[in-house]
Amino acid sequence: MGEENQTSVAEFIFLGLSQDLQTQILLFVHFLIIYLLTVLGNLLIIILIFMDSRLHTPMYFFLRNLSFTDLCFSTSIVPQVLVHFLVKRKTISFLGCMAQIVVSLLAGCTECALLAVMSYDWYVAVCKPLHYSSIMTQQVCLQLAIRSWASGALVSLMDTTFTFQLPYQGQNTINHYFCELPALLKVASADTYSTEMAIFAMSVDILLAPVCLILVSYWNIISTVIPMQSGEGRLKVFSTCGSHLIVVVFFFGSGMFNYMKPNSKKMNERDKMICVLCSGDSNVEPHNL
């Protein structure tokens, strides 16, 4: 037994969302439909924006990036989850788990930055319409997109490095349905406090900073729109802001719940449901903007 505990794990075993066969079949159908709609919807957005020259504007440029990150996030998780609904033993290799965390974090963190950038773009369009074309130039848009992807890559790389420098020996059963940092840390064979603090610090940067920028942007938008004479103009702005803010609340709220709350040694069903909600927000997000 002592020798086994000193052996690094080669794979992880998921407990999944349910052990009941009928429930797994229902979940398979549910996830499959959502995933297909997500893939088709995002591909349609990307293709339409690429082909229609009238959509070659900063807002649609960022929306195309957002759709691509959504594709990456969903594809890094859902196909494997679908397979696991159909098999009894739900496993993933150590390197496969690492790859899943890298891609999902890269896409998720980049989405956080892009949502903040899109709120800034909307702020400039509403509050400074006469200077919009001179502020949101093609070069500026490209730089903002590159910085969004770079911030996502940095957080993903650092969080993954902190997590996988820990030893994983003996215990390899994860009470989750995919590889996610909070769930993975629960099976580490060493004290995880310093790693949790490092992940928390990175979460503050990638979650709270964009939220603050979004709130400031929309506060200025609302302050500009309220004195407007045109009721139709106010309605248009508020409808766009409302749908965006709903996505922001659910997306960032679920992210903060997963990565900024104290990490217990046990993963409960509520935590897994929050992760499902987070995945669902990501799937519907680009279509609501």
Backbone as CSV, one residue per row, in Angstrom:
resi,resn,N_x,N_y,N_z,CA_x,CA_y,CA_z,C_x,C_y,C_z
1,MET,0.836,-1.213,0.000,0.000,0.000,0.000,0.866,1.255,0.000
2,GLY,1.939,1.273,0.746,2.831,2.422,0.791,3.468,2.675,-0.541
3,GLU,3.824,1.561,-1.253,4.443,1.726,-2.563,3.460,2.299,-3.560
4,GLU,2.164,1.871,-3.436,1.156,2.373,-4.359,0.929,3.866,-4.174
5,ASN,0.953,4.318,-2.929,0.697,5.724,-2.651,1.814,6.624,-3.161
6,GLN,2.996,6.038,-3.404,4.117,6.830,-3.897,4.170,6.854,-5.419
7,THR,3.250,6.140,-6.093,3.243,6.074,-7.548,2.382,7.203,-8.112
8,SER,2.939,7.987,-8.996,2.181,9.076,-9.612,1.088,8.498,-10.498
9,VAL,-0.080,9.121,-10.445,-1.207,8.601,-11.214,-0.987,8.839,-12.703
10,ALA,-1.449,7.890,-13.513,-1.349,8.002,-14.973,-2.662,8.454,-15.587
11,GLU,-3.746,8.314,-14.812,-5.055,8.725,-15.290,-5.941,9.109,-14.113
12,PHE,-7.011,9.834,-14.432,-7.998,10.203,-13.422,-9.333,9.567,-13.787
13,ILE,-10.126,9.266,-12.758,-11.448,8.685,-12.946,-12.495,9.678,-12.465
14,PHE,-13.477,9.969,-13.324,-14.550,10.897,-12.964,-15.739,10.131,-12.402
15,LEU,-16.390,10.712,-11.391,-17.639,10.154,-10.900,-18.822,10.602,-11.758
16,GLY,-18.656,11.713,-12.474,-19.692,12.177,-13.390,-20.828,12.894,-12.691
17,LEU,-21.851,13.203,-13.475,-23.006,13.929,-12.955,-24.039,12.998,-12.329
18,SER,-24.084,11.755,-12.796,-25.060,10.802,-12.270,-24.595,9.387,-12.567
19,GLN,-24.985,8.452,-11.696,-24.683,7.034,-11.900,-25.896,6.287,-12.452
20,ASP,-27.048,6.951,-12.511,-28.259,6.323,-13.012,-28.252,6.296,-14.537
21,LEU,-28.520,5.122,-15.135,-28.422,4.952,-16.580,-29.402,5.838,-17.333
22,GLN,-30.643,5.890,-16.907,-31.643,6.705,-17.591,-31.306,8.193,-17.499
23,THR,-30.835,8.596,-16.332,-30.440,10.000,-16.173,-29.277,10.336,-17.091
24,GLN,-28.324,9.426,-17.226,-27.180,9.663,-18.101,-27.607,9.776,-19.562
25,ILE,-28.583,8.980,-19.967,-29.073,9.066,-21.341,-29.752,10.412,-21.583
26,LEU,-30.566,10.843,-20.617,-31.223,12.150,-20.738,-30.191,13.273,-20.789
27,LEU,-29.167,13.175,-19.939,-28.109,14.184,-19.940,-27.333,14.159,-21.255
28,PHE,-27.122,12.974,-21.798,-26.420,12.852,-23.085,-27.177,13.604,-24.175
29,VAL,-28.491,13.379,-24.252,-29.309,14.056,-25.262,-29.292,15.564,-25.046
30,HIS,-29.410,15.979,-23.775,-29.424,17.408,-23.442,-28.112,18.079,-23.840
31,PHE,-26.991,17.496,-23.425,-25.689,18.073,-23.742,-25.411,18.046,-25.238
32,LEU,-25.827,16.963,-25.916,-25.591,16.850,-27.356,-26.324,17.942,-28.121
33,ILE,-27.599,18.173,-27.770,-28.382,19.213,-28.455,-27.760,20.591,-28.236
34,ILE,-27.414,20.895,-26.981,-26.816,22.198,-26.672,-25.480,22.371,-27.392
35,TYR,-24.684,21.297,-27.411,-23.364,21.387,-28.056,-23.498,21.605,-29.560
36,LEU,-24.414,20.863,-30.214,-24.606,21.029,-31.652,-25.104,22.432,-31.988
37,LEU,-26.037,22.937,-31.181,-26.527,24.297,-31.394,-25.409,25.312,-31.187
38,THR,-24.565,25.054,-30.192,-23.443,25.955,-29.911,-22.466,25.990,-31.074
39,VAL,-22.088,24.816,-31.560,-21.126,24.732,-32.663,-21.704,25.373,-33.922
40,LEU,-22.932,25.000,-34.280,-23.542,25.534,-35.493,-23.763,27.043,-35.383
41,GLY,-24.239,27.489,-34.217,-24.488,28.916,-34.032,-23.224,29.748,-34.119
42,ASN,-22.176,29.293,-33.445,-20.915,30.043,-33.467,-20.246,30.009,-34.832
43,LEU,-20.291,28.856,-35.507,-19.730,28.779,-36.861,-20.479,29.698,-37.812
44,LEU,-21.805,29.750,-37.648,-22.612,30.635,-38.497,-22.245,32.091,-38.263
45,ILE,-22.066,32.468,-37.000,-21.665,33.843,-36.674,-20.314,34.174,-37.308
46,ILE,-19.348,33.283,-37.142,-18.001,33.520,-37.673,-18.020,33.641,-39.190
47,ILE,-18.751,32.737,-39.863,-18.793,32.734,-41.332,-19.508,33.974,-41.862
48,LEU,-20.646,34.328,-41.249,-21.400,35.498,-41.704,-20.589,36.780,-41.551
49,ILE,-19.921,36.926,-40.414,-19.118,38.124,-40.188,-17.967,38.185,-41.184
50,PHE,-17.382,37.035,-41.488,-16.267,36.993,-42.426,-16.709,37.335,-43.842
51,MET,-17.914,36.873,-44.238,-18.348,37.026,-45.629,-19.031,38.362,-45.898
52,ASP,-19.708,38.924,-44.903,-20.466,40.161,-45.115,-19.599,41.368,-44.748
53,SER,-19.247,42.156,-45.724,-18.368,43.308,-45.498,-19.030,44.362,-44.605
54,ARG,-20.382,44.380,-44.570,-21.076,45.349,-43.720,-20.882,45.045,-42.236
55,LEU,-20.452,43.818,-41.942,-20.227,43.422,-40.551,-18.760,43.538,-40.142
56,HIS,-17.951,44.136,-40.986,-16.532,44.317,-40.653,-16.362,45.578,-39.809
57,THR,-16.946,45.542,-38.624,-16.877,46.644,-37.679,-16.241,46.131,-36.385
58,PRO,-15.780,47.028,-35.507,-15.153,46.580,-34.259,-16.034,45.641,-33.434
59,MET,-17.335,45.958,-33.316,-18.211,45.126,-32.489,-18.264,43.695,-33.006
60,TYR,-18.419,43.536,-34.318,-18.509,42.194,-34.886,-17.146,41.511,-34.946
61,PHE,-16.084,42.281,-35.000,-14.743,41.703,-34.910,-14.540,41.037,-33.551
62,PHE,-14.938,41.736,-32.493,-14.825,41.159,-31.150,-15.806,39.997,-30.961
63,LEU,-17.003,40.117,-31.550,-17.980,39.039,-31.455,-17.468,37.774,-32.139
64,ARG,-16.748,37.932,-33.241,-16.162,36.769,-33.927,-15.117,36.101,-33.032
65,ASN,-14.311,36.894,-32.358,-13.347,36.332,-31.413,-14.051,35.620,-30.261
66,LEU,-15.139,36.227,-29.779,-15.896,35.638,-28.677,-16.503,34.302,-29.091
67,SER,-17.024,34.233,-30.307,-17.598,32.983,-30.810,-16.529,31.905,-30.919
68,PHE,-15.339,32.285,-31.332,-14.261,31.301,-31.461,-13.828,30.775,-30.086
69,THR,-13.734,31.664,-29.099,-13.373,31.196,-27.752,-14.459,30.273,-27.203
70,ASP,-15.704,30.574,-27.528,-16.801,29.722,-27.074,-16.707,28.333,-27.696
71,LEU,-16.338,28.283,-28.964,-16.128,26.995,-29.636,-15.007,26.211,-28.956
72,CYS,-13.920,26.886,-28.657,-12.781,26.229,-28.007,-13.169,25.706,-26.626
73,PHE,-13.875,26.533,-25.860,-14.271,26.142,-24.502,-15.186,24.924,-24.533
74,SER,-16.208,24.974,-25.367,-17.164,23.874,-25.437,-16.520,22.593,-25.939
75,THR,-15.691,22.711,-26.976,-15.088,21.529,-27.588,-14.038,20.902,-26.687
76,SER,-13.457,21.667,-25.783,-12.462,21.106,-24.873,-13.105,20.249,-23.781
77,ILE,-14.409,20.398,-23.593,-15.086,19.708,-22.484,-16.197,18.767,-22.941
78,VAL,-17.136,19.284,-23.745,-18.382,18.558,-24.014,-18.200,17.229,-24.751
79,PRO,-17.388,17.120,-25.814,-17.265,15.821,-26.494,-16.860,14.687,-25.561
80,GLN,-15.925,14.955,-24.665,-15.526,13.916,-23.732,-16.642,13.598,-22.734
81,VAL,-17.371,14.622,-22.292,-18.494,14.403,-21.382,-19.549,13.521,-22.055
82,LEU,-19.804,13.752,-23.335,-20.774,12.936,-24.075,-20.345,11.477,-24.125
83,VAL,-19.069,11.241,-24.379,-18.554,9.865,-24.403,-18.723,9.217,-23.034
84,HIS,-18.449,9.952,-21.980,-18.529,9.407,-20.626,-19.957,9.064,-20.211
85,PHE,-20.949,9.717,-20.830,-22.341,9.351,-20.546,-22.668,7.945,-21.058
86,LEU,-21.875,7.468,-22.023,-22.176,6.196,-22.676,-21.305,5.045,-22.188
87,VAL,-20.336,5.334,-21.333,-19.446,4.280,-20.840,-19.539,4.209,-19.319
88,LYS,-19.163,3.050,-18.795,-19.247,2.860,-17.348,-18.045,3.464,-16.639
89,ARG,-16.854,3.273,-17.221,-15.625,3.775,-16.591,-15.220,5.086,-17.260
90,LYS,-15.308,6.153,-16.526,-15.068,7.491,-17.067,-13.651,7.931,-16.696
91,THR,-12.734,7.837,-17.635,-11.335,8.136,-17.341,-10.776,9.181,-18.305
92,ILE,-9.692,9.804,-17.868,-8.922,10.717,-18.712,-7.468,10.581,-18.308
93,SER,-6.577,10.614,-19.264,-5.152,10.491,-18.963,-4.651,11.744,-18.251
94,PHE,-3.508,11.608,-17.601,-2.921,12.748,-16.880,-2.651,13.900,-17.847
95,LEU,-2.046,13.593,-19.003,-1.758,14.639,-19.986,-3.040,15.176,-20.612
96,GLY,-4.038,14.295,-20.783,-5.319,14.744,-21.314,-6.004,15.719,-20.376
97,CYS,-5.905,15.445,-19.075,-6.468,16.352,-18.072,-5.766,17.699,-18.116
98,MET,-4.447,17.663,-18.240,-3.686,18.910,-18.320,-4.090,19.713,-19.558
99,ALA,-4.234,19.038,-20.703,-4.606,19.721,-21.941,-6.003,20.332,-21.823
100,GLN,-6.922,19.598,-21.197,-8.284,20.101,-21.034,-8.308,21.361,-20.177
101,ILE,-7.526,21.373,-19.112,-7.468,22.549,-18.244,-6.841,23.729,-18.978
102,VAL,-5.771,23.484,-19.722,-5.103,24.565,-20.450,-6.060,25.227,-21.438
103,VAL,-6.741,24.419,-22.259,-7.615,24.966,-23.305,-8.840,25.642,-22.700
104,SER,-9.477,24.991,-21.726,-10.690,25.576,-21.135,-10.375,26.875,-20.394
105,LEU,-9.241,26.919,-19.690,-8.849,28.157,-19.012,-8.494,29.246,-20.015
106,LEU,-7.772,28.877,-21.069,-7.415,29.848,-22.100,-8.666,30.475,-22.699
107,ALA,-9.627,29.623,-23.072,-10.851,30.137,-23.689,-11.684,30.931,-22.688
108,GLY,-11.847,30.406,-21.473,-12.670,31.085,-20.477,-12.107,32.428,-20.058
109,CYS,-10.792,32.479,-19.811,-10.168,33.743,-19.391,-10.156,34.766,-20.520
110,THR,-9.980,34.287,-21.757,-10.030,35.198,-22.897,-11.429,35.782,-23.062
111,GLU,-12.456,34.961,-22.812,-13.830,35.466,-22.860,-14.044,36.586,-21.850
112,CYS,-13.477,36.419,-20.658,-13.592,37.473,-19.641,-13.045,38.791,-20.166
113,ALA,-11.859,38.731,-20.757,-11.237,39.946,-21.278,-12.028,40.514,-22.449
114,LEU,-12.523,39.638,-23.334,-13.265,40.108,-24.502,-14.585,40.769,-24.109
115,LEU,-15.251,40.245,-23.088,-16.487,40.868,-22.625,-16.219,42.287,-22.119
116,ALA,-15.085,42.477,-21.455,-14.716,43.817,-20.987,-14.402,44.735,-22.170
117,VAL,-13.701,44.204,-23.155,-13.361,44.987,-24.350,-14.619,45.392,-25.102
118,MET,-15.577,44.468,-25.191,-16.824,44.764,-25.902,-17.641,45.830,-25.178
119,SER,-17.584,45.823,-23.853,-18.295,46.870,-23.107,-17.633,48.232,-23.342
120,TYR,-16.295,48.239,-23.454,-15.588,49.492,-23.755,-15.932,49.980,-25.157
121,ASP,-16.006,49.058,-26.106,-16.380,49.417,-27.479,-17.778,50.036,-27.508
122,TRP,-18.695,49.441,-26.753,-20.063,49.964,-26.691,-20.095,51.335,-26.007
123,TYR,-19.246,51.509,-24.992,-19.150,52.805,-24.306,-18.695,53.894,-25.271
124,VAL,-17.679,53.611,-26.067,-17.180,54.601,-27.026,-18.255,54.914,-28.070
125,ALA,-18.971,53.871,-28.545,-19.995,54.056,-29.571,-21.142,54.935,-29.066
126,VAL,-21.507,54.790,-27.798,-22.657,55.534,-27.247,-22.238,56.900,-26.718
127,CYS,-21.134,56.934,-25.996,-20.738,58.171,-25.305,-19.866,59.097,-26.148
128,LYS,-19.158,58.545,-27.128,-18.291,59.360,-27.973,-18.486,59.001,-29.438
129,PRO,-19.703,59.118,-29.946,-19.987,58.658,-31.319,-19.199,59.407,-32.393
130,LEU,-18.928,60.689,-32.183,-18.207,61.470,-33.191,-16.736,61.078,-33.282
131,HIS,-16.210,60.504,-32.207,-14.798,60.123,-32.195,-14.603,58.604,-32.308
132,TYR,-15.714,57.893,-32.534,-15.652,56.421,-32.519,-14.667,55.872,-33.551
133,SER,-14.766,56.347,-34.777,-13.915,55.809,-35.847,-12.438,56.122,-35.628
134,SER,-12.155,57.240,-34.953,-10.754,57.594,-34.710,-10.182,56.879,-33.489
135,ILE,-11.072,56.450,-32.558,-10.612,55.739,-31.360,-10.517,54.240,-31.629
136,MET,-11.603,53.662,-32.164,-11.632,52.215,-32.409,-11.156,51.907,-33.821
137,THR,-9.898,52.197,-34.065,-9.324,51.900,-35.366,-9.042,50.404,-35.494
138,GLN,-8.729,49.985,-36.706,-8.447,48.564,-36.944,-7.240,48.111,-36.124
139,GLN,-6.237,48.968,-36.029,-5.040,48.627,-35.267,-5.349,48.498,-33.776
140,VAL,-6.163,49.414,-33.251,-6.541,49.362,-31.833,-7.339,48.090,-31.542
141,CYS,-8.282,47.764,-32.425,-9.097,46.558,-32.240,-8.222,45.304,-32.240
142,LEU,-7.275,45.257,-33.152,-6.378,44.108,-33.220,-5.538,43.995,-31.950
143,GLN,-5.034,45.131,-31.465,-4.241,45.124,-30.236,-5.073,44.673,-29.032
144,LEU,-6.332,45.129,-28.943,-7.193,44.723,-27.841,-7.491,43.230,-27.883
145,ALA,-7.692,42.699,-29.092,-7.949,41.263,-29.235,-6.717,40.456,-28.854
146,ILE,-5.554,40.899,-29.304,-4.308,40.189,-28.989,-4.052,40.208,-27.484
147,ARG,-4.292,41.348,-26.851,-4.086,41.443,-25.401,-5.078,40.559,-24.643
148,SER,-6.299,40.440,-25.163,-7.280,39.559,-24.530,-6.810,38.112,-24.579
149,TRP,-6.349,37.680,-25.744,-5.845,36.310,-25.878,-4.575,36.104,-25.059
150,ALA,-3.725,37.132,-25.011,-2.479,37.017,-24.244,-2.766,36.905,-22.746
151,SER,-3.744,37.672,-22.257,-4.093,37.595,-20.836,-4.669,36.227,-20.510
152,GLY,-5.494,35.693,-21.408,-6.036,34.354,-21.206,-4.953,33.299,-21.196
153,ALA,-3.995,33.428,-22.114,-2.892,32.462,-22.183,-2.021,32.533,-20.935
154,LEU,-1.771,33.748,-20.439,-0.933,33.920,-19.249,-1.577,33.278,-18.028
155,VAL,-2.859,33.567,-17.809,-3.554,32.996,-16.654,-3.624,31.481,-16.769
156,SER,-3.932,30.995,-17.955,-4.017,29.549,-18.175,-2.688,28.866,-17.892
157,LEU,-1.608,29.439,-18.397,-0.281,28.856,-18.204,0.111,28.852,-16.735
158,MET,-0.105,29.964,-16.050,0.312,30.066,-14.651,-0.521,29.162,-13.749
159,ASP,-1.846,29.165,-13.936,-2.702,28.318,-13.106,-2.404,26.838,-13.329
160,THR,-2.179,26.459,-14.580,-1.861,25.063,-14.890,-0.519,24.667,-14.289
161,THR,0.458,25.562,-14.359,1.781,25.275,-13.785,1.693,25.103,-12.276
162,PHE,0.968,26.012,-11.608,0.807,25.906,-10.149,0.135,24.592,-9.762
163,THR,-0.862,24.183,-10.558,-1.646,22.989,-10.221,-0.865,21.705,-10.453
164,PHE,-0.176,21.613,-11.574,0.467,20.349,-11.934,1.891,20.220,-11.392
165,GLN,2.357,21.219,-10.649,3.618,21.024,-9.937,3.392,20.251,-8.634
166,LEU,2.125,20.128,-8.232,1.779,19.331,-7.055,1.861,17.843,-7.391
167,PRO,2.173,16.999,-6.412,2.187,15.550,-6.662,0.769,14.983,-6.624
168,TYR,0.500,14.031,-7.525,-0.772,13.310,-7.537,-0.451,11.818,-7.461
169,GLN,-0.634,11.275,-6.287,-0.214,9.896,-6.034,-1.336,9.116,-5.342
170,GLY,-1.599,7.915,-5.829,-2.588,7.050,-5.195,-4.013,7.429,-5.556
171,GLN,-4.565,8.444,-4.882,-5.950,8.874,-5.102,-6.095,9.519,-6.477
172,ASN,-6.976,8.963,-7.313,-7.167,9.504,-8.663,-8.636,9.617,-9.059
173,THR,-9.543,9.536,-8.089,-10.970,9.645,-8.373,-11.446,11.073,-8.126
174,ILE,-11.941,11.715,-9.178,-12.388,13.106,-9.111,-13.913,13.140,-9.116
175,ASN,-14.487,13.765,-8.115,-15.937,13.887,-8.034,-16.402,15.063,-8.899
176,HIS,-16.292,14.857,-10.196,-16.644,15.888,-11.166,-16.893,15.210,-12.500
177,TYR,-17.191,16.009,-13.540,-17.424,15.401,-14.853,-16.418,15.866,-15.906
178,PHE,-15.480,16.740,-15.515,-14.350,17.087,-16.374,-13.243,17.643,-15.493
179,CYS,-12.077,17.838,-16.068,-10.935,18.331,-15.299,-11.067,19.834,-15.082
180,GLU,-11.238,20.223,-13.834,-11.315,21.623,-13.449,-10.443,21.818,-12.211
181,LEU,-9.807,22.955,-12.115,-8.820,23.165,-11.056,-9.334,22.882,-9.650
182,PRO,-10.459,23.463,-9.210,-10.902,23.198,-7.827,-11.116,21.717,-7.541
183,ALA,-11.680,20.984,-8.502,-11.925,19.554,-8.302,-10.613,18.772,-8.300
184,LEU,-9.680,19.163,-9.158,-8.409,18.451,-9.250,-7.560,18.645,-7.998
185,LEU,-7.592,19.839,-7.435,-6.795,20.108,-6.238,-7.214,19.237,-5.062
186,LYS,-8.438,18.767,-5.070,-8.947,17.949,-3.966,-8.289,16.567,-3.902
187,VAL,-7.668,16.120,-5.010,-7.023,14.805,-4.997,-5.498,14.930,-4.994
188,ALA,-4.986,16.145,-4.819,-3.528,16.322,-4.747,-2.992,15.685,-3.471
189,SER,-1.749,15.218,-3.548,-1.139,14.502,-2.418,-0.264,15.408,-1.562
190,ALA,-0.465,16.701,-1.629,0.316,17.653,-0.830,-0.588,18.806,-0.431
191,ASP,-0.078,19.656,0.446,-0.831,20.823,0.880,-1.038,21.761,-0.306
192,THR,-2.276,22.180,-0.530,-2.617,22.981,-1.706,-2.835,24.462,-1.387
193,TYR,-2.543,24.877,-0.161,-2.871,26.247,0.248,-2.189,27.292,-0.646
194,SER,-0.887,27.153,-0.858,-0.154,28.144,-1.648,-0.658,28.158,-3.093
195,THR,-0.983,26.990,-3.629,-1.515,26.917,-4.995,-2.883,27.585,-5.071
196,GLU,-3.720,27.338,-4.069,-5.043,27.967,-4.047,-4.926,29.480,-3.966
197,MET,-3.979,29.986,-3.190,-3.797,31.429,-3.069,-3.303,32.032,-4.393
198,ALA,-2.432,31.300,-5.077,-1.932,31.782,-6.371,-3.059,31.827,-7.396
199,ILE,-3.898,30.778,-7.418,-5.026,30.744,-8.334,-6.028,31.841,-7.985
200,PHE,-6.234,32.067,-6.690,-7.138,33.130,-6.245,-6.641,34.497,-6.729
201,ALA,-5.335,34.729,-6.616,-4.767,36.016,-7.048,-4.957,36.216,-8.555
202,MET,-4.736,35.152,-9.318,-4.932,35.254,-10.768,-6.405,35.464,-11.090
203,SER,-7.298,34.847,-10.307,-8.733,35.000,-10.536,-9.176,36.436,-10.286
204,VAL,-8.578,37.075,-9.293,-8.894,38.484,-9.019,-8.588,39.325,-10.254
205,ASP,-7.427,39.069,-10.867,-7.021,39.849,-12.036,-7.943,39.613,-13.228
206,ILE,-8.253,38.344,-13.506,-8.977,38.029,-14.739,-10.491,38.116,-14.571
207,LEU,-10.987,38.138,-13.329,-12.436,38.223,-13.097,-12.870,39.600,-12.599
208,LEU,-12.237,40.087,-11.540,-12.672,41.351,-10.949,-12.302,42.560,-11.809
209,ALA,-11.113,42.543,-12.417,-10.707,43.687,-13.248,-11.661,43.895,-14.427
210,PRO,-11.998,42.851,-15.213,-12.982,43.057,-16.294,-14.352,43.484,-15.783
211,VAL,-14.795,42.922,-14.649,-16.091,43.304,-14.091,-16.112,44.791,-13.759
212,CYS,-15.039,45.292,-13.154,-14.958,46.719,-12.815,-15.017,47.582,-14.068
213,LEU,-14.286,47.175,-15.122,-14.307,47.925,-16.376,-15.698,47.909,-16.999
214,ILE,-16.361,46.754,-16.940,-17.712,46.643,-17.497,-18.682,47.542,-16.741
215,LEU,-18.607,47.530,-15.418,-19.513,48.353,-14.612,-19.290,49.839,-14.868
216,VAL,-18.021,50.256,-14.955,-17.716,51.658,-15.234,-18.234,52.060,-16.618
217,SER,-18.029,51.183,-17.597,-18.489,51.470,-18.961,-19.994,51.640,-19.009
218,TYR,-20.717,50.740,-18.362,-22.178,50.797,-18.439,-22.756,51.903,-17.557
219,TRP,-22.063,52.264,-16.519,-22.497,53.423,-15.739,-22.438,54.686,-16.598
220,ASN,-21.363,54.833,-17.351,-21.236,55.984,-18.244,-22.242,55.928,-19.380
221,ILE,-22.513,54.717,-19.890,-23.511,54.569,-20.957,-24.889,54.990,-20.464
222,ILE,-25.267,54.485,-19.288,-26.581,54.816,-18.726,-26.694,56.321,-18.456
223,SER,-25.610,56.902,-17.933,-25.618,58.344,-17.654,-25.782,59.155,-18.929
224,THR,-25.278,58.647,-20.037,-25.396,59.342,-21.321,-26.763,59.141,-21.948
225,VAL,-27.336,57.957,-21.776,-28.583,57.605,-22.463,-29.805,58.212,-21.797
226,ILE,-29.820,58.293,-20.468,-31.005,58.771,-19.742,-31.480,60.154,-20.222
227,PRO,-30.578,61.135,-20.450,-31.068,62.457,-20.903,-31.511,62.477,-22.366
228,MET,-31.394,61.370,-23.102,-31.742,61.348,-24.526,-33.208,61.724,-24.745
229,GLN,-33.468,62.460,-25.810,-34.830,62.853,-26.164,-35.580,61.686,-26.812
230,SER,-34.850,60.872,-27.582,-35.463,59.785,-28.338,-35.715,58.570,-27.450
231,GLY,-36.994,58.222,-27.289,-37.332,57.031,-26.511,-36.902,55.769,-27.211
232,GLU,-36.965,55.752,-28.550,-36.548,54.588,-29.325,-35.058,54.338,-29.166
233,GLY,-34.275,55.420,-29.133,-32.828,55.285,-28.946,-32.492,54.721,-27.582
234,ARG,-33.194,55.210,-26.557,-32.965,54.693,-25.205,-33.311,53.207,-25.127
235,LEU,-34.429,52.837,-25.751,-34.868,51.437,-25.717,-33.847,50.526,-26.388
236,LYS,-33.306,50.970,-27.512,-32.322,50.170,-28.234,-31.067,49.956,-27.394
237,VAL,-30.591,51.024,-26.776,-29.378,50.932,-25.967,-29.606,50.051,-24.742
238,PHE,-30.741,50.261,-24.071,-31.020,49.503,-22.851,-31.232,48.020,-23.144
239,SER,-31.837,47.698,-24.289,-32.044,46.292,-24.631,-30.711,45.597,-24.878
240,THR,-29.804,46.304,-25.555,-28.477,45.731,-25.805,-27.689,45.605,-24.509
241,CYS,-27.719,46.649,-23.692,-27.012,46.622,-22.412,-27.580,45.543,-21.494
242,GLY,-28.923,45.423,-21.492,-29.562,44.454,-20.611,-29.144,43.030,-20.912
243,SER,-29.163,42.643,-22.203,-28.787,41.273,-22.566,-27.318,41.008,-22.247
244,HIS,-26.477,42.023,-22.473,-25.055,41.872,-22.182,-24.823,41.727,-20.680
245,LEU,-25.497,42.552,-19.891,-25.296,42.514,-18.444,-25.803,41.211,-17.824
246,ILE,-26.882,40.649,-18.380,-27.366,39.356,-17.883,-26.305,38.284,-18.079
247,VAL,-25.693,38.272,-19.270,-24.621,37.314,-19.542,-23.447,37.544,-18.596
248,VAL,-23.096,38.808,-18.396,-21.966,39.148,-17.523,-22.210,38.665,-16.098
249,VAL,-23.427,38.891,-15.584,-23.745,38.490,-14.208,-23.605,36.989,-14.032
250,PHE,-24.189,36.210,-14.934,-24.135,34.756,-14.803,-22.737,34.211,-15.081
251,PHE,-22.081,34.732,-16.117,-20.767,34.217,-16.501,-19.724,34.512,-15.423
252,PHE,-19.630,35.778,-15.011,-18.639,36.136,-14.002,-19.049,35.635,-12.625
253,GLY,-20.350,35.613,-12.345,-20.813,35.110,-11.047,-20.452,33.655,-10.842
254,SER,-20.702,32.814,-11.855,-20.355,31.404,-11.736,-18.848,31.207,-11.693
255,GLY,-18.110,32.036,-12.444,-16.652,31.942,-12.408,-16.092,32.293,-11.046
256,MET,-16.631,33.346,-10.431,-16.171,33.731,-9.094,-16.522,32.660,-8.068
257,PHE,-17.693,32.051,-8.215,-18.086,30.993,-7.288,-17.116,29.822,-7.361
258,ASN,-16.680,29.476,-8.562,-15.802,28.319,-8.730,-14.371,28.590,-8.286
259,TYR,-13.865,29.801,-8.552,-12.433,30.037,-8.384,-12.066,30.989,-7.256
260,MET,-13.052,31.653,-6.648,-12.712,32.626,-5.619,-13.312,32.309,-4.261
261,LYS,-13.986,31.151,-4.146,-14.496,30.737,-2.839,-13.489,29.799,-2.178
262,PRO,-13.510,29.681,-0.853,-12.603,28.752,-0.167,-12.795,27.335,-0.689
263,ASN,-11.700,26.641,-0.937,-11.751,25.304,-1.516,-11.804,24.249,-0.422
264,SER,-12.924,23.519,-0.347,-13.041,22.431,0.624,-12.462,21.163,0.025
265,LYS,-12.271,20.160,0.861,-11.672,18.911,0.389,-12.685,18.002,-0.293
266,LYS,-13.975,18.373,-0.244,-14.996,17.557,-0.872,-15.750,18.378,-1.912
267,MET,-16.019,17.736,-3.053,-16.782,18.370,-4.129,-18.241,17.953,-3.982
268,ASN,-19.150,18.897,-3.720,-20.551,18.528,-3.562,-21.312,18.720,-4.868
269,GLU,-22.575,18.257,-4.878,-23.380,18.297,-6.095,-23.683,19.729,-6.515
270,ARG,-23.791,20.641,-5.548,-24.064,22.034,-5.885,-22.927,22.626,-6.709
271,ASP,-21.687,22.297,-6.343,-20.541,22.800,-7.090,-20.583,22.328,-8.541
272,LYS,-20.959,21.056,-8.733,-21.016,20.524,-10.093,-22.124,21.197,-10.900
273,MET,-23.249,21.489,-10.255,-24.340,22.157,-10.957,-23.952,23.582,-11.351
274,ILE,-23.177,24.253,-10.497,-22.695,25.597,-10.829,-21.794,25.524,-12.061
275,CYS,-20.977,24.483,-12.158,-20.107,24.313,-13.319,-20.921,24.083,-14.588
276,VAL,-22.015,23.316,-14.460,-22.908,23.116,-15.598,-23.500,24.450,-16.031
277,LEU,-23.893,25.269,-15.045,-24.439,26.599,-15.327,-23.413,27.461,-16.030
278,CYS,-22.168,27.399,-15.567,-21.085,28.178,-16.182,-20.888,27.768,-17.633
279,SER,-20.913,26.446,-17.879,-20.764,25.948,-19.242,-21.933,26.392,-20.101
280,GLY,-23.140,26.375,-19.499,-24.321,26.795,-20.245,-24.277,28.262,-20.611
281,ASP,-23.806,29.111,-19.681,-23.659,30.545,-19.967,-22.723,30.757,-21.134
282,SER,-21.626,29.998,-21.142,-20.662,30.140,-22.223,-21.279,29.753,-23.548
283,ASN,-22.131,28.717,-23.539,-22.718,28.237,-24.769,-23.713,29.216,-25.376
284,VAL,-24.488,29.923,-24.549,-25.499,30.815,-25.101,-24.991,32.244,-25.240
285,GLU,-23.840,32.504,-24.700,-23.347,33.883,-24.566,-23.267,34.657,-25.871
286,PRO,-22.547,34.187,-26.916,-22.416,34.996,-28.106,-23.742,35.277,-28.792
287,HIS,-24.727,34.380,-28.637,-25.981,34.563,-29.333,-26.868,35.591,-28.643
288,ASN,-26.528,35.984,-27.431,-27.326,36.959,-26.691,-26.794,38.368,-26.830
289,LEU,-25.667,38.521,-27.457,-25.039,39.844,-27.513,-25.437,40.593,-28.793
